[in-house]
């Protein structure tokens, strides 16, 4: 079977590793893989060396921003490869709770960010997006990744009836039996599902969420270390946006830093971000840098947190990132073309689940495809030696439909909740601001300590097993 993955970001790299691990080998010949990526993906590439040519690539490696990965995402990595999980955790900093504060310095509530995993408490982990990508990329042979920009994916467009992939440089097209679209918000693969030839024909283009922001990484000074709480991600709300910060690295000399069950000593960097409402989407490429920095300082000038004050005094931001999401798509798959991660469902940052949900996608589809291909190969152990059989094609399609049926409701629930939260991050008057503080304080008094528990303790592999077990019972 020829498998082509479009996009070598977090979703694309994880897809390759997961399929390599789980898929049974065809009796006739081994599966072949290729990952096509428009940008440089050498192991030493950093986000600053990647051209920011597309403003909507805010959920991809090009941003180089920070992210948090909850226990549900970490456990996908752990099941995939223990050493990969250890490298990812070591590249970040565990945190056990969210500390929500007001711009006046009041603590409004503390929310747990942990999960009970096999009787032990696992923390979430903050890290740079580049850090998790590099841990994945380090495990992929360089010859698997081809630096080419895709022009179009044509459903069943090849001479042999396979899917056809064409390139912007006019080079020879390639065909594939399975195409995985891990190519983000402006997915080229997505258009193939809806027979759209060009980006302008895309019936589901990215949508701007009315929020934009700035952020980055900052070295830890003695004064910051004295004021930043260990084990917490601090998020401060105000009437004109919000500000967050958290350690993004752990001490390199701490031997406990490879496990999210531990709380190692913090390292020497923090990640921070400031997000605010902007009705009209700004243009990052033409934004006035001096104005951006002046706006950051003015927006938070009177906020009481000394950490915020030190950051806005010392940093110099160079770009901004509007929040774009993928509209809710009616389908994520069609006849062996499958969307994963942001291509299927780019979530707003307020979800805190973007990377984790992409990893869940990868594991879910891989396990369903593994199951259905094993059935095919058990029934035909010799194979016919004539390439991909109709039974294999049907197995791909069945697995893709089950993946979509299981994943769509969960992602929609997370998206709906995130959109409710982000309403509190747009501009409001003084009365609205204090009503927000009151609501957050009351929720902190009466809500469960860990309202995110159902999300963080979700076990994707177990959910797939449940679906397959139910099917087995129905056929008996």
N, C-alpha and C positions, 0 to 999 in steps of 0.2 A: 504494500500500500504506500502510495506517495502522499506524504503529509507536508503541507506548506503552512507555515505560521507567518502572518503579516504583522510585523511590529516586534521589536526586541526590547521592550520595556519590561516592567515587572510581570505583567500578564503573559507576554510572549515567552520570556525566559522560563517562567514557572511552568508554562504549558509544555515546553519541550522536555523539561526534566521529569514532569509527572507522566507524560505519555511514554517516555523512555523507560520509566520504572514499571509502569502498570501494564502496558499493552502486551498481550501474548504475541509470539512471533507467528507469522503466517507460515503454513507448511511449505509453500512454494519458495518464498524468498523473504529476507528481512524487510521491515518497513524502512523507508527512506525519509529523511527530514531535511527541510531547509527553512531558515528563518530569513525573511526579507525585511530590511530596515533601511530607511532613507538616510539616517544619520550615522556618524561614526560610533562604533560600539566596542572599540578596543578596550581591554581591561583597565587601562590607565586613564581613560577619558573621564574628565570631570564635567559637571554641568556647565561650568563657565566656558568650556571649549565647544559647546554645542550652540549653533545659531538659533536665536529666538525669532524664527521667521514667521511663526503662527501664534497669534495672541491667544487662541483657544487651546493651546497645548498645556494648560495650567495644571493638568493632572499627570503630566508626564515627566520624564527625567530632565527635560530641558529647564524646568524651573529650579531644580536643585534645592527645593525647600524642605521643611521638616514635616514629619508625619508621626502619628501614633498608631501602633498595631496592637489590637486587643488580643486576648487569649484565644479567641476563635481563629484568628489568622495565624498566630504563632503556632498553634497546634496543627494547622495544615502543614506548615513548614516542618514541624517536628515529625509528623507521620511520613513526610516525603523524604527527609534526610536529617538525621540527628545532628550531623556536623554542620549542615546548612543552618539549622535552627540556632546552634551555638554561635555561629559566626554572626548571624543577624542580631542576636541579643547582645553579643559582645560589642557590636558596632553602635549600640544605643545606650539608653538609660531607662531602667524600669521605674514605673510610677504606680502607686497603689490607689490614688484618689484624684478627683478633680476638686480644687478649691475655688469656689465661685465667690467673687467679691464685687462690691460696688465701687464706683469711681471715687467715693468718699472714704474708702478704706475699710468699710464694714465687711465682715465675712458673712455671706448670705446662706451658704450651705456647703457641705462637703458630700461628695458623691463617690462611692467606691468605684474603682476601675479594675477590679480583680474578678477572678473566676475560680470556682472550686473544680479542680481537675484531678480526678483520681484521688480525692481526699486531701489534696494539697492546694494551697492558695497560689495561683499564678497571677503575676502582675501584668499590666500592659507595658509596652516599651515605646519610648520616644527615640527617634533617630532621624537622620537625613534620608531623603528619598534615594539619594545616590548610594548610601550605605547598603540598603537592602537590595538595590539593583546590582551592585557590584558583587555581593555574596552569591546571587543567582548567576550572574554573568561569568564568574570565575569557574563555574562548573560546566560551561558549555564550550566545546571545541570551536576554535575560531573559524574553521572551514565550514561550519554549519550555518554561520551568519553571513549573508550576502548583502552588501551595501548597495541597494538599488531602490529607487522610488517607484511604487506601483502606480500605474496609470488607471487600470481598470481590472476588475474581476468579473468574468462572464460565467454565469451559471450554465453548466453543461455546454460550454462554448467551444471546447476542443474538438479536433477531428475524431477523436476516439470516444467522444461523449463525456469526457472528464471536464472539470472546471478549468477555465483558461485564465491565466494571469499575464497581463501585458505591462510594459514598463515605459516610463516617460522618456527614456533615452532611445527608444525605438529598437532595443535589442530583442533577440529571439524570445517569443513568449514561451511560457512553460505551462504544463498541465498538472493537475493534482486530483487525487481521489477525495481528499479531505482538506478544506481550507479553514483555518482558524483565524478570525479577525480579532487581533489584539492591538489594533492600530488607533485606539483612542477616540476622542470626541468627533473628529472629522473623518471618521472611518471610511476608507475607500471600499472595504469589504462590505460594510453595511449597505451600501448602495446596490450591491448585487442582489440582496434579498428583495428589493423593491423595484428592480429593473430600471434603476436610474443610471444613466450613462455618465453624467457629470455632477460635480458638486452643486451646481446651480439647479440640477433636477432633484436633488435630495429632498424627499418629502418630510424628513425628520432632522433638520439641521440643528446644531447646538443652540441652546437658548441661554440668554444672559439672565442671571438671577437677581439683578439689582444690587449686588454687593461687589465691592472690590477691596483690595488690600495691599499692604506691603509687609515685608518681613525678611528674615534672614537668620544668620548665626552671629553670635557675639562671644568673645572670650570672657571667661569668668574672672572678674577682679575680686580682690579681698572683700570689698564692700558688697558686691553682688552675692558672693558666697555666704556672707553673714545674713543676708535677707531672703534668699531664695530657699523655700522649704524643700528639704529632700523628700523624695517619694511622692511629690505632688506636682500636678500640672495646674498652674494658677490661671484662671480666666476671669478678667475683670470687665464688668458691664458698665456702660455709661449711656447717656442720652444720645450720643453721637457715634456709637460703634462699640467695639470691644477690643481688648488687648490680652494676649495670652503669652505665657512663657513657661519653659520647662528645661531642665537639663537635657542635653542631647547626646551626651557621652558619659561613660563611666571611667573610673580610674584604671589605667592600663596595668597597674600593679595589683589590682584586686582579683584574686583567683576565683571569686564567685561570680564574675561578670558574664559568664557564658550561659547562665540559667535565669529565666524569668521568674523562677520561684524565689530568687534571692533579691536582696536590695544592696548592691555594692556601693562603694563610695562614689560620689559624683565625679565626673571628669572636669575638663577645662573649657567646655563650650555649652552654651544654651541656644535654643532656638526660640525665636519670638515672632509674633505677628500682630498686626493691627488691621482690623477689618471694619468697613463702614459702608453705609448705604450710598449708592450713586445711581440715580434714576436713569441717566444716560450712560451707556457703557463707555468708559474712557479708552483712549487709544494709547496703549503702552509705548509703541515705537516712537511716537511724537511727543510724549509727555515731557513737560519741563521738570528736570530733576531738582532744580532749586525750589520750585513750587511744591513738588512732592514732599521734600524734606521740611519745608516751612509748614505745610499742611499737617504733617505728622506731629510736629512739635506743638502747633497751635491746638490740635484736636485733643491732645492729652496734657496740655500745660498745667491744668489745675487738678489732675488726678493725684490722689494722695500716696499711691504706692511708690516707695523710693526706688524699687527695681525699675519700674516704668520710667521714672524720671531720669535715671542714669542711662538707660538704653536710648531714650529719645535725644538725650544730650550728646551721646557719643557716636551714634550710627549715622551712616550716610546711605540712604537707599538709592538704587539705580533704576528700578523698574517697579511696576505695579502689576497685579494679577487679578483681573476681573474673574468673578466666579461664573463659570459656564457649566451647564449640565447637559446630559443627553435626554431628549424628550422620552416619555414612556413609549417604547416600541411595541407594536402588536405581536412581533415575533423576533426571536433571536437566532433562528436557524431556518435553513431551507435546503433540503436535498444534499446535505453534506457540506454546506457552508455554515459555520457556527461563529457567533460573536461572543467574546469574553471581555470581562472587565469594563473599562470606560466605553468601549465601542458599543456595549449593550446597555450600560446603565451608569454613566458618570454621576457620582453622588456629590452633593455639596460638602464642603469641608466640615460643616456643622454635624455631619453624620459621624465623623471619626472612624468611618468604616470603609473608606474607599479601597485601600489596599487589601484589607481583610476580605472584603466581598469579592474582589478579583481572584484572590487565592482560593476562596470557596468555589467560585465558578470552575476554576481549573481542576480542582480535586473532584468535584461532582461529575463533570463531563468525562474525565479520565476513568473514573470507577464504573460509570455506566457503560462506556465503550469497552472497557476491559471485560465486563461481564458478558456482553452480547457477542463480542468477538470470540471469547472462549467457547460459547455455545456453537458458533459456526465451525470452529476448528475441531471441536470434539466430534461433531457430526460428520466432518470431512477431514480426517486426520492426514490424508495423503496429499490433499490439495490437487488442483488441476494443472498447475504450472503455467496457466494462461493469464496471469495478472490478477487483478482484483475481481472477485466473483460477484454475482448479483446478491448473494447472501451476505457478503461483507458490506456492500453498499446499503443493504437494508438494515444491517446491524448499526451502521453509522447513523442512519436516519432515526432509528428507534431510540438509540442512546441520546441523540440530540434533543428529541422531543421530550424525553423523560427529564433531561437536564433542565430544559426550559420550564417544564411544569413544576419542578421542585424549587427552582431558584426564583422565579418571577414573584410569587407572593411574598417571600422573605425580603427581597430587595425593595419591593414597593412599600412594605411596612416601614423599613428603615428610611426610605426616601421621604415618606409622608411625615414621619416624626422629625426628621432633620429640617424640613421646610417650616414646620411649626416653630422650631427653636430659632431659626434664623430670622424670624420676624422681629425678635427682640434685639437684633443687631442693626436695624435700620434706624434712621434719625427719628427722634421723638421729642415732644415738648417735656417740660419739667414734670407735669402731672403724670404723663405716661411713663416717664422714667421712674418715678417713685412708686407707681402702681406695679411696674415690673419688679422693683426691688422687693416690694411686699409679697408679691406672688412667689418669687424665688425663695424668700425666707419661709413662707408658709409651707411650700412644697418641701423644703428642707426639714421642717418640723414634723411633718406627717407622712411623707412619702417613704417607701422602703429605702434602706441605706444603699442598696445597689439596684436601682431600677433597670440598669443595663444588663443585669444578670442573664436574662433569656438570650440576649444577643451574644454575650461573651462566652457563655457556657455551651453554645450551640456546637454540636459535633457533626460536621458535614459528612464524614465517612459513615457515621452511625445512621444518619438520616437516609443515606443511599441504601444502606443495608436493610433498613426498615421497608423501603419501597420494594426492593427486590424480594424480601421475605414475604410480603403481602402478595406479590405476583405469584410466587411459588405456591402459596397456600390456595390461591384462586384456581390454579391449574391442576391441583390434586383432586 
